[in-house]
């Protein structure tokens, strides 16, 4: 994998560098994978997915894709894209999203 910089940035882009979605949300996919509270694992038929309601695995779910992904090595550039990482993973293409209730 390599970062081609085709979006004008080498690596991560600053928050809000691109227009908001139709819902007014920024940076929901493609900048860094985002940690989820859910564990990641396999269901009864062996399909890998969100295992929060099944027997939990060690890895945590991550979602959204990152700047370091490409079509051959990642599961997609979309909000619903899921992958997984060990809870002690630290990478420059992995982060988290702060949220608040209003």
Phi and psi restraints in degrees (range 20) as a CNS / XPLOR table:
assign (resid 1 and name C) (resid 2 and name N)
       (resid 2 and name CA) (resid 2 and name C) 1.0 -152.0 20.0 2
assign (resid 2 and name N) (resid 2 and name CA)
       (resid 2 and name C) (resid 3 and name N) 1.0 153.2 20.0 2
assign (resid 2 and name C) (resid 3 and name N)
       (resid 3 and name CA) (resid 3 and name C) 1.0 -91.6 20.0 2
assign (resid 3 and name N) (resid 3 and name CA)
       (resid 3 and name C) (resid 4 and name N) 1.0 113.3 20.0 2
assign (resid 3 and name C) (resid 4 and name N)
       (resid 4 and name CA) (resid 4 and name C) 1.0 -80.6 20.0 2
assign (resid 4 and name N) (resid 4 and name CA)
       (resid 4 and name C) (resid 5 and name N) 1.0 -12.7 20.0 2
assign (resid 4 and name C) (resid 5 and name N)
       (resid 5 and name CA) (resid 5 and name C) 1.0 68.0 20.0 2
assign (resid 5 and name N) (resid 5 and name CA)
       (resid 5 and name C) (resid 6 and name N) 1.0 19.6 20.0 2
assign (resid 5 and name C) (resid 6 and name N)
       (resid 6 and name CA) (resid 6 and name C) 1.0 -66.7 20.0 2
assign (resid 6 and name N) (resid 6 and name CA)
       (resid 6 and name C) (resid 7 and name N) 1.0 -14.4 20.0 2
assign (resid 6 and name C) (resid 7 and name N)
       (resid 7 and name CA) (resid 7 and name C) 1.0 -92.5 20.0 2
assign (resid 7 and name N) (resid 7 and name CA)
       (resid 7 and name C) (resid 8 and name N) 1.0 2.1 20.0 2
assign (resid 7 and name C) (resid 8 and name N)
       (resid 8 and name CA) (resid 8 and name C) 1.0 94.4 20.0 2
assign (resid 8 and name N) (resid 8 and name CA)
       (resid 8 and name C) (resid 9 and name N) 1.0 2.0 20.0 2
assign (resid 8 and name C) (resid 9 and name N)
       (resid 9 and name CA) (resid 9 and name C) 1.0 -129.0 20.0 2
assign (resid 9 and name N) (resid 9 and name CA)
       (resid 9 and name C) (resid 10 and name N) 1.0 143.6 20.0 2
assign (resid 9 and name C) (resid 10 and name N)
       (resid 10 and name CA) (resid 10 and name C) 1.0 -95.1 20.0 2
assign (resid 10 and name N) (resid 10 and name CA)
       (resid 10 and name C) (resid 11 and name N) 1.0 113.5 20.0 2
assign (resid 10 and name C) (resid 11 and name N)
       (resid 11 and name CA) (resid 11 and name C) 1.0 82.3 20.0 2
assign (resid 11 and name N) (resid 11 and name CA)
       (resid 11 and name C) (resid 12 and name N) 1.0 -144.1 20.0 2
assign (resid 11 and name C) (resid 12 and name N)
       (resid 12 and name CA) (resid 12 and name C) 1.0 -67.2 20.0 2
assign (resid 12 and name N) (resid 12 and name CA)
       (resid 12 and name C) (resid 13 and name N) 1.0 149.4 20.0 2
assign (resid 12 and name C) (resid 13 and name N)
       (resid 13 and name CA) (resid 13 and name C) 1.0 -101.7 20.0 2
assign (resid 13 and name N) (resid 13 and name CA)
       (resid 13 and name C) (resid 14 and name N) 1.0 150.9 20.0 2
assign (resid 13 and name C) (resid 14 and name N)
       (resid 14 and name CA) (resid 14 and name C) 1.0 -61.3 20.0 2
assign (resid 14 and name N) (resid 14 and name CA)
       (resid 14 and name C) (resid 15 and name N) 1.0 146.0 20.0 2
assign (resid 14 and name C) (resid 15 and name N)
       (resid 15 and name CA) (resid 15 and name C) 1.0 -55.6 20.0 2
assign (resid 15 and name N) (resid 15 and name CA)
       (resid 15 and name C) (resid 16 and name N) 1.0 135.9 20.0 2
assign (resid 15 and name C) (resid 16 and name N)
       (resid 16 and name CA) (resid 16 and name C) 1.0 78.7 20.0 2
assign (resid 16 and name N) (resid 16 and name CA)
       (resid 16 and name C) (resid 17 and name N) 1.0 17.2 20.0 2
assign (resid 16 and name C) (resid 17 and name N)
       (resid 17 and name CA) (resid 17 and name C) 1.0 -72.4 20.0 2
assign (resid 17 and name N) (resid 17 and name CA)
       (resid 17 and name C) (resid 18 and name N) 1.0 -18.4 20.0 2
assign (resid 17 and name C) (resid 18 and name N)
       (resid 18 and name CA) (resid 18 and name C) 1.0 -122.4 20.0 2
assign (resid 18 and name N) (resid 18 and name CA)
       (resid 18 and name C) (resid 19 and name N) 1.0 159.2 20.0 2
assign (resid 18 and name C) (resid 19 and name N)
       (resid 19 and name CA) (resid 19 and name C) 1.0 -60.2 20.0 2
assign (resid 19 and name N) (resid 19 and name CA)
       (resid 19 and name C) (resid 20 and name N) 1.0 154.2 20.0 2
assign (resid 19 and name C) (resid 20 and name N)
       (resid 20 and name CA) (resid 20 and name C) 1.0 -68.5 20.0 2
assign (resid 20 and name N) (resid 20 and name CA)
       (resid 20 and name C) (resid 21 and name N) 1.0 156.7 20.0 2
assign (resid 20 and name C) (resid 21 and name N)
       (resid 21 and name CA) (resid 21 and name C) 1.0 -71.3 20.0 2
assign (resid 21 and name N) (resid 21 and name CA)
       (resid 21 and name C) (resid 22 and name N) 1.0 177.5 20.0 2
assign (resid 21 and name C) (resid 22 and name N)
       (resid 22 and name CA) (resid 22 and name C) 1.0 -61.2 20.0 2
assign (resid 22 and name N) (resid 22 and name CA)
       (resid 22 and name C) (resid 23 and name N) 1.0 -18.2 20.0 2
assign (resid 22 and name C) (resid 23 and name N)
       (resid 23 and name CA) (resid 23 and name C) 1.0 -94.0 20.0 2
assign (resid 23 and name N) (resid 23 and name CA)
       (resid 23 and name C) (resid 24 and name N) 1.0 2.0 20.0 2
assign (resid 23 and name C) (resid 24 and name N)
       (resid 24 and name CA) (resid 24 and name C) 1.0 81.5 20.0 2
assign (resid 24 and name N) (resid 24 and name CA)
       (resid 24 and name C) (resid 25 and name N) 1.0 18.3 20.0 2
assign (resid 24 and name C) (resid 25 and name N)
       (resid 25 and name CA) (resid 25 and name C) 1.0 -100.4 20.0 2
assign (resid 25 and name N) (resid 25 and name CA)
       (resid 25 and name C) (resid 26 and name N) 1.0 142.2 20.0 2
assign (resid 25 and name C) (resid 26 and name N)
       (resid 26 and name CA) (resid 26 and name C) 1.0 -108.9 20.0 2
assign (resid 26 and name N) (resid 26 and name CA)
       (resid 26 and name C) (resid 27 and name N) 1.0 147.1 20.0 2
assign (resid 26 and name C) (resid 27 and name N)
       (resid 27 and name CA) (resid 27 and name C) 1.0 55.3 20.0 2
assign (resid 27 and name N) (resid 27 and name CA)
       (resid 27 and name C) (resid 28 and name N) 1.0 42.0 20.0 2
assign (resid 27 and name C) (resid 28 and name N)
       (resid 28 and name CA) (resid 28 and name C) 1.0 -82.0 20.0 2
assign (resid 28 and name N) (resid 28 and name CA)
       (resid 28 and name C) (resid 29 and name N) 1.0 -12.5 20.0 2
assign (resid 28 and name C) (resid 29 and name N)
       (resid 29 and name CA) (resid 29 and name C) 1.0 -153.9 20.0 2
assign (resid 29 and name N) (resid 29 and name CA)
       (resid 29 and name C) (resid 30 and name N) 1.0 147.1 20.0 2
assign (resid 29 and name C) (resid 30 and name N)
       (resid 30 and name CA) (resid 30 and name C) 1.0 92.2 20.0 2
assign (resid 30 and name N) (resid 30 and name CA)
       (resid 30 and name C) (resid 31 and name N) 1.0 -17.6 20.0 2
assign (resid 30 and name C) (resid 31 and name N)
       (resid 31 and name CA) (resid 31 and name C) 1.0 -84.3 20.0 2
assign (resid 31 and name N) (resid 31 and name CA)
       (resid 31 and name C) (resid 32 and name N) 1.0 -62.2 20.0 2
assign (resid 31 and name C) (resid 32 and name N)
       (resid 32 and name CA) (resid 32 and name C) 1.0 -138.2 20.0 2
assign (resid 32 and name N) (resid 32 and name CA)
       (resid 32 and name C) (resid 33 and name N) 1.0 148.6 20.0 2
assign (resid 32 and name C) (resid 33 and name N)
       (resid 33 and name CA) (resid 33 and name C) 1.0 -60.7 20.0 2
assign (resid 33 and name N) (resid 33 and name CA)
       (resid 33 and name C) (resid 34 and name N) 1.0 145.8 20.0 2
assign (resid 33 and name C) (resid 34 and name N)
       (resid 34 and name CA) (resid 34 and name C) 1.0 -117.0 20.0 2
assign (resid 34 and name N) (resid 34 and name CA)
       (resid 34 and name C) (resid 35 and name N) 1.0 131.1 20.0 2
assign (resid 34 and name C) (resid 35 and name N)
       (resid 35 and name CA) (resid 35 and name C) 1.0 -61.1 20.0 2
assign (resid 35 and name N) (resid 35 and name CA)
       (resid 35 and name C) (resid 36 and name N) 1.0 143.3 20.0 2
assign (resid 35 and name C) (resid 36 and name N)
       (resid 36 and name CA) (resid 36 and name C) 1.0 -119.3 20.0 2
assign (resid 36 and name N) (resid 36 and name CA)
       (resid 36 and name C) (resid 37 and name N) 1.0 157.1 20.0 2
assign (resid 36 and name C) (resid 37 and name N)
       (resid 37 and name CA) (resid 37 and name C) 1.0 -70.5 20.0 2
assign (resid 37 and name N) (resid 37 and name CA)
       (resid 37 and name C) (resid 38 and name N) 1.0 -23.0 20.0 2
assign (resid 37 and name C) (resid 38 and name N)
       (resid 38 and name CA) (resid 38 and name C) 1.0 -72.1 20.0 2
assign (resid 38 and name N) (resid 38 and name CA)
       (resid 38 and name C) (resid 39 and name N) 1.0 146.8 20.0 2
assign (resid 38 and name C) (resid 39 and name N)
       (resid 39 and name CA) (resid 39 and name C) 1.0 -83.5 20.0 2
assign (resid 39 and name N) (resid 39 and name CA)
       (resid 39 and name C) (resid 40 and name N) 1.0 159.3 20.0 2
assign (resid 39 and name C) (resid 40 and name N)
       (resid 40 and name CA) (resid 40 and name C) 1.0 -118.1 20.0 2
assign (resid 40 and name N) (resid 40 and name CA)
       (resid 40 and name C) (resid 41 and name N) 1.0 135.9 20.0 2
assign (resid 40 and name C) (resid 41 and name N)
       (resid 41 and name CA) (resid 41 and name C) 1.0 -168.1 20.0 2
assign (resid 41 and name N) (resid 41 and name CA)
       (resid 41 and name C) (resid 42 and name N) 1.0 -167.3 20.0 2
assign (resid 41 and name C) (resid 42 and name N)
       (resid 42 and name CA) (resid 42 and name C) 1.0 -105.7 20.0 2
assign (resid 42 and name N) (resid 42 and name CA)
       (resid 42 and name C) (resid 43 and name N) 1.0 142.6 20.0 2
assign (resid 42 and name C) (resid 43 and name N)
       (resid 43 and name CA) (resid 43 and name C) 1.0 -88.8 20.0 2
assign (resid 43 and name N) (resid 43 and name CA)
       (resid 43 and name C) (resid 44 and name N) 1.0 -174.6 20.0 2
assign (resid 43 and name C) (resid 44 and name N)
       (resid 44 and name CA) (resid 44 and name C) 1.0 -59.0 20.0 2
assign (resid 44 and name N) (resid 44 and name CA)
       (resid 44 and name C) (resid 45 and name N) 1.0 -31.9 20.0 2
assign (resid 44 and name C) (resid 45 and name N)
       (resid 45 and name CA) (resid 45 and name C) 1.0 -94.3 20.0 2
assign (resid 45 and name N) (resid 45 and name CA)
       (resid 45 and name C) (resid 46 and name N) 1.0 10.0 20.0 2
assign (resid 45 and name C) (resid 46 and name N)
       (resid 46 and name CA) (resid 46 and name C) 1.0 90.4 20.0 2
assign (resid 46 and name N) (resid 46 and name CA)
       (resid 46 and name C) (resid 47 and name N) 1.0 -3.5 20.0 2
assign (resid 46 and name C) (resid 47 and name N)
       (resid 47 and name CA) (resid 47 and name C) 1.0 -71.2 20.0 2
assign (resid 47 and name N) (resid 47 and name CA)
       (resid 47 and name C) (resid 48 and name N) 1.0 134.2 20.0 2
assign (resid 47 and name C) (resid 48 and name N)
       (resid 48 and name CA) (resid 48 and name C) 1.0 -85.1 20.0 2
assign (resid 48 and name N) (resid 48 and name CA)
       (resid 48 and name C) (resid 49 and name N) 1.0 136.7 20.0 2
assign (resid 48 and name C) (resid 49 and name N)
       (resid 49 and name CA) (resid 49 and name C) 1.0 -174.9 20.0 2
assign (resid 49 and name N) (resid 49 and name CA)
       (resid 49 and name C) (resid 50 and name N) 1.0 -166.0 20.0 2
assign (resid 49 and name C) (resid 50 and name N)
       (resid 50 and name CA) (resid 50 and name C) 1.0 -68.1 20.0 2
assign (resid 50 and name N) (resid 50 and name CA)
       (resid 50 and name C) (resid 51 and name N) 1.0 118.6 20.0 2
assign (resid 50 and name C) (resid 51 and name N)
       (resid 51 and name CA) (resid 51 and name C) 1.0 -105.5 20.0 2
assign (resid 51 and name N) (resid 51 and name CA)
       (resid 51 and name C) (resid 52 and name N) 1.0 21.8 20.0 2
assign (resid 51 and name C) (resid 52 and name N)
       (resid 52 and name CA) (resid 52 and name C) 1.0 -61.7 20.0 2
assign (resid 52 and name N) (resid 52 and name CA)
       (resid 52 and name C) (resid 53 and name N) 1.0 -28.6 20.0 2
assign (resid 52 and name C) (resid 53 and name N)
       (resid 53 and name CA) (resid 53 and name C) 1.0 -102.7 20.0 2
assign (resid 53 and name N) (resid 53 and name CA)
       (resid 53 and name C) (resid 54 and name N) 1.0 4.9 20.0 2
assign (resid 53 and name C) (resid 54 and name N)
       (resid 54 and name CA) (resid 54 and name C) 1.0 -119.2 20.0 2
assign (resid 54 and name N) (resid 54 and name CA)
       (resid 54 and name C) (resid 55 and name N) 1.0 -171.4 20.0 2
assign (resid 54 and name C) (resid 55 and name N)
       (resid 55 and name CA) (resid 55 and name C) 1.0 -59.2 20.0 2
assign (resid 55 and name N) (resid 55 and name CA)
       (resid 55 and name C) (resid 56 and name N) 1.0 118.7 20.0 2
assign (resid 55 and name C) (resid 56 and name N)
       (resid 56 and name CA) (resid 56 and name C) 1.0 -70.5 20.0 2
assign (resid 56 and name N) (resid 56 and name CA)
       (resid 56 and name C) (resid 57 and name N) 1.0 143.5 20.0 2
assign (resid 56 and name C) (resid 57 and name N)
       (resid 57 and name CA) (resid 57 and name C) 1.0 -96.9 20.0 2
assign (resid 57 and name N) (resid 57 and name CA)
       (resid 57 and name C) (resid 58 and name N) 1.0 -179.2 20.0 2
assign (resid 57 and name C) (resid 58 and name N)
       (resid 58 and name CA) (resid 58 and name C) 1.0 -77.3 20.0 2
assign (resid 58 and name N) (resid 58 and name CA)
       (resid 58 and name C) (resid 59 and name N) 1.0 -40.7 20.0 2
assign (resid 58 and name C) (resid 59 and name N)
       (resid 59 and name CA) (resid 59 and name C) 1.0 -71.5 20.0 2
assign (resid 59 and name N) (resid 59 and name CA)
       (resid 59 and name C) (resid 60 and name N) 1.0 153.2 20.0 2
assign (resid 59 and name C) (resid 60 and name N)
       (resid 60 and name CA) (resid 60 and name C) 1.0 -99.0 20.0 2
assign (resid 60 and name N) (resid 60 and name CA)
       (resid 60 and name C) (resid 61 and name N) 1.0 150.2 20.0 2
assign (resid 60 and name C) (resid 61 and name N)
       (resid 61 and name CA) (resid 61 and name C) 1.0 -72.6 20.0 2
assign (resid 61 and name N) (resid 61 and name CA)
       (resid 61 and name C) (resid 62 and name N) 1.0 143.3 20.0 2
assign (resid 61 and name C) (resid 62 and name N)
       (resid 62 and name CA) (resid 62 and name C) 1.0 -128.2 20.0 2
assign (resid 62 and name N) (resid 62 and name CA)
       (resid 62 and name C) (resid 63 and name N) 1.0 153.6 20.0 2
assign (resid 62 and name C) (resid 63 and name N)
       (resid 63 and name CA) (resid 63 and name C) 1.0 -142.2 20.0 2
assign (resid 63 and name N) (resid 63 and name CA)
       (resid 63 and name C) (resid 64 and name N) 1.0 157.6 20.0 2
assign (resid 63 and name C) (resid 64 and name N)
       (resid 64 and name CA) (resid 64 and name C) 1.0 100.9 20.0 2
assign (resid 64 and name N) (resid 64 and name CA)
       (resid 64 and name C) (resid 65 and name N) 1.0 -15.0 20.0 2
assign (resid 64 and name C) (resid 65 and name N)
       (resid 65 and name CA) (resid 65 and name C) 1.0 77.8 20.0 2
assign (resid 65 and name N) (resid 65 and name CA)
       (resid 65 and name C) (resid 66 and name N) 1.0 169.2 20.0 2
assign (resid 65 and name C) (resid 66 and name N)
       (resid 66 and name CA) (resid 66 and name C) 1.0 -142.0 20.0 2
assign (resid 66 and name N) (resid 66 and name CA)
       (resid 66 and name C) (resid 67 and name N) 1.0 174.5 20.0 2
assign (resid 66 and name C) (resid 67 and name N)
       (resid 67 and name CA) (resid 67 and name C) 1.0 -64.0 20.0 2
assign (resid 67 and name N) (resid 67 and name CA)
       (resid 67 and name C) (resid 68 and name N) 1.0 -20.1 20.0 2
assign (resid 67 and name C) (resid 68 and name N)
       (resid 68 and name CA) (resid 68 and name C) 1.0 -91.4 20.0 2
assign (resid 68 and name N) (resid 68 and name CA)
       (resid 68 and name C) (resid 69 and name N) 1.0 5.5 20.0 2
assign (resid 68 and name C) (resid 69 and name N)
       (resid 69 and name CA) (resid 69 and name C) 1.0 -92.7 20.0 2
assign (resid 69 and name N) (resid 69 and name CA)
       (resid 69 and name C) (resid 70 and name N) 1.0 157.6 20.0 2
assign (resid 69 and name C) (resid 70 and name N)
       (resid 70 and name CA) (resid 70 and name C) 1.0 -142.7 20.0 2
assign (resid 70 and name N) (resid 70 and name CA)
       (resid 70 and name C) (resid 71 and name N) 1.0 169.5 20.0 2
assign (resid 70 and name C) (resid 71 and name N)
       (resid 71 and name CA) (resid 71 and name C) 1.0 -60.5 20.0 2
assign (resid 71 and name N) (resid 71 and name CA)
       (resid 71 and name C) (resid 72 and name N) 1.0 -27.0 20.0 2
assign (resid 71 and name C) (resid 72 and name N)
       (resid 72 and name CA) (resid 72 and name C) 1.0 -82.2 20.0 2
assign (resid 72 and name N) (resid 72 and name CA)
       (resid 72 and name C) (resid 73 and name N) 1.0 -24.5 20.0 2
assign (resid 72 and name C) (resid 73 and name N)
       (resid 73 and name CA) (resid 73 and name C) 1.0 -115.0 20.0 2
assign (resid 73 and name N) (resid 73 and name CA)
       (resid 73 and name C) (resid 74 and name N) 1.0 -10.3 20.0 2
assign (resid 73 and name C) (resid 74 and name N)
       (resid 74 and name CA) (resid 74 and name C) 1.0 -121.4 20.0 2
assign (resid 74 and name N) (resid 74 and name CA)
       (resid 74 and name C) (resid 75 and name N) 1.0 168.6 20.0 2
assign (resid 74 and name C) (resid 75 and name N)
       (resid 75 and name CA) (resid 75 and name C) 1.0 -90.4 20.0 2
assign (resid 75 and name N) (resid 75 and name CA)
       (resid 75 and name C) (resid 76 and name N) 1.0 15.8 20.0 2
assign (resid 75 and name C) (resid 76 and name N)
       (resid 76 and name CA) (resid 76 and name C) 1.0 123.7 20.0 2
assign (resid 76 and name N) (resid 76 and name CA)
       (resid 76 and name C) (resid 77 and name N) 1.0 157.7 20.0 2
assign (resid 76 and name C) (resid 77 and name N)
       (resid 77 and name CA) (resid 77 and name C) 1.0 -105.5 20.0 2
assign (resid 77 and name N) (resid 77 and name CA)
       (resid 77 and name C) (resid 78 and name N) 1.0 79.8 20.0 2
assign (resid 77 and name C) (resid 78 and name N)
       (resid 78 and name CA) (resid 78 and name C) 1.0 -155.3 20.0 2
assign (resid 78 and name N) (resid 78 and name CA)
       (resid 78 and name C) (resid 79 and name N) 1.0 156.8 20.0 2
assign (resid 78 and name C) (resid 79 and name N)
       (resid 79 and name CA) (resid 79 and name C) 1.0 -57.0 20.0 2
assign (resid 79 and name N) (resid 79 and name CA)
       (resid 79 and name C) (resid 80 and name N) 1.0 -36.8 20.0 2
assign (resid 79 and name C) (resid 80 and name N)
       (resid 80 and name CA) (resid 80 and name C) 1.0 -80.6 20.0 2
assign (resid 80 and name N) (resid 80 and name CA)
       (resid 80 and name C) (resid 81 and name N) 1.0 -4.2 20.0 2
assign (resid 80 and name C) (resid 81 and name N)
       (resid 81 and name CA) (resid 81 and name C) 1.0 -59.9 20.0 2
assign (resid 81 and name N) (resid 81 and name CA)
       (resid 81 and name C) (resid 82 and name N) 1.0 135.8 20.0 2
assign (resid 81 and name C) (resid 82 and name N)
       (resid 82 and name CA) (resid 82 and name C) 1.0 -125.2 20.0 2
assign (resid 82 and name N) (resid 82 and name CA)
       (resid 82 and name C) (resid 83 and name N) 1.0 146.4 20.0 2
assign (resid 82 and name C) (resid 83 and name N)
       (resid 83 and name CA) (resid 83 and name C) 1.0 -148.8 20.0 2
assign (resid 83 and name N) (resid 83 and name CA)
       (resid 83 and name C) (resid 84 and name N) 1.0 -165.1 20.0 2
assign (resid 83 and name C) (resid 84 and name N)
       (resid 84 and name CA) (resid 84 and name C) 1.0 -152.0 20.0 2
assign (resid 84 and name N) (resid 84 and name CA)
       (resid 84 and name C) (resid 85 and name N) 1.0 159.7 20.0 2
assign (resid 84 and name C) (resid 85 and name N)
       (resid 85 and name CA) (resid 85 and name C) 1.0 -154.5 20.0 2
assign (resid 85 and name N) (resid 85 and name CA)
       (resid 85 and name C) (resid 86 and name N) 1.0 152.3 20.0 2
assign (resid 85 and name C) (resid 86 and name N)
       (resid 86 and name CA) (resid 86 and name C) 1.0 -63.9 20.0 2
assign (resid 86 and name N) (resid 86 and name CA)
       (resid 86 and name C) (resid 87 and name N) 1.0 146.7 20.0 2
assign (resid 86 and name C) (resid 87 and name N)
       (resid 87 and name CA) (resid 87 and name C) 1.0 -59.6 20.0 2
assign (resid 87 and name N) (resid 87 and name CA)
       (resid 87 and name C) (resid 88 and name N) 1.0 -21.0 20.0 2
assign (resid 87 and name C) (resid 88 and name N)
       (resid 88 and name CA) (resid 88 and name C) 1.0 -98.7 20.0 2
assign (resid 88 and name N) (resid 88 and name CA)
       (resid 88 and name C) (resid 89 and name N) 1.0 16.0 20.0 2
assign (resid 88 and name C) (resid 89 and name N)
       (resid 89 and name CA) (resid 89 and name C) 1.0 -73.0 20.0 2
assign (resid 89 and name N) (resid 89 and name CA)
       (resid 89 and name C) (resid 90 and name N) 1.0 137.2 20.0 2
assign (resid 89 and name C) (resid 90 and name N)
       (resid 90 and name CA) (resid 90 and name C) 1.0 -134.5 20.0 2
assign (resid 90 and name N) (resid 90 and name CA)
       (resid 90 and name C) (resid 91 and name N) 1.0 111.6 20.0 2
assign (resid 90 and name C) (resid 91 and name N)
       (resid 91 and name CA) (resid 91 and name C) 1.0 -135.0 20.0 2
assign (resid 91 and name N) (resid 91 and name CA)
       (resid 91 and name C) (resid 92 and name N) 1.0 157.3 20.0 2
assign (resid 91 and name C) (resid 92 and name N)
       (resid 92 and name CA) (resid 92 and name C) 1.0 -81.4 20.0 2
assign (resid 92 and name N) (resid 92 and name CA)
       (resid 92 and name C) (resid 93 and name N) 1.0 0.4 20.0 2
assign (resid 92 and name C) (resid 93 and name N)
       (resid 93 and name CA) (resid 93 and name C) 1.0 -116.3 20.0 2
assign (resid 93 and name N) (resid 93 and name CA)
       (resid 93 and name C) (resid 94 and name N) 1.0 27.6 20.0 2
assign (resid 93 and name C) (resid 94 and name N)
       (resid 94 and name CA) (resid 94 and name C) 1.0 -138.6 20.0 2
assign (resid 94 and name N) (resid 94 and name CA)
       (resid 94 and name C) (resid 95 and name N) 1.0 129.5 20.0 2
assign (resid 94 and name C) (resid 95 and name N)
       (resid 95 and name CA) (resid 95 and name C) 1.0 -150.9 20.0 2
assign (resid 95 and name N) (resid 95 and name CA)
       (resid 95 and name C) (resid 96 and name N) 1.0 -153.1 20.0 2
assign (resid 95 and name C) (resid 96 and name N)
       (resid 96 and name CA) (resid 96 and name C) 1.0 -148.9 20.0 2
assign (resid 96 and name N) (resid 96 and name CA)
       (resid 96 and name C) (resid 97 and name N) 1.0 165.2 20.0 2
assign (resid 96 and name C) (resid 97 and name N)
       (resid 97 and name CA) (resid 97 and name C) 1.0 -116.3 20.0 2
assign (resid 97 and name N) (resid 97 and name CA)
       (resid 97 and name C) (resid 98 and name N) 1.0 128.5 20.0 2
assign (resid 97 and name C) (resid 98 and name N)
       (resid 98 and name CA) (resid 98 and name C) 1.0 -85.2 20.0 2
assign (resid 98 and name N) (resid 98 and name CA)
       (resid 98 and name C) (resid 99 and name N) 1.0 135.0 20.0 2
assign (resid 98 and name C) (resid 99 and name N)
       (resid 99 and name CA) (resid 99 and name C) 1.0 -132.1 20.0 2
assign (resid 99 and name N) (resid 99 and name CA)
       (resid 99 and name C) (resid 100 and name N) 1.0 161.4 20.0 2
assign (resid 99 and name C) (resid 100 and name N)
       (resid 100 and name CA) (resid 100 and name C) 1.0 -148.6 20.0 2
assign (resid 100 and name N) (resid 100 and name CA)
       (resid 100 and name C) (resid 101 and name N) 1.0 151.9 20.0 2
assign (resid 100 and name C) (resid 101 and name N)
       (resid 101 and name CA) (resid 101 and name C) 1.0 -85.4 20.0 2
assign (resid 101 and name N) (resid 101 and name CA)
       (resid 101 and name C) (resid 102 and name N) 1.0 143.7 20.0 2
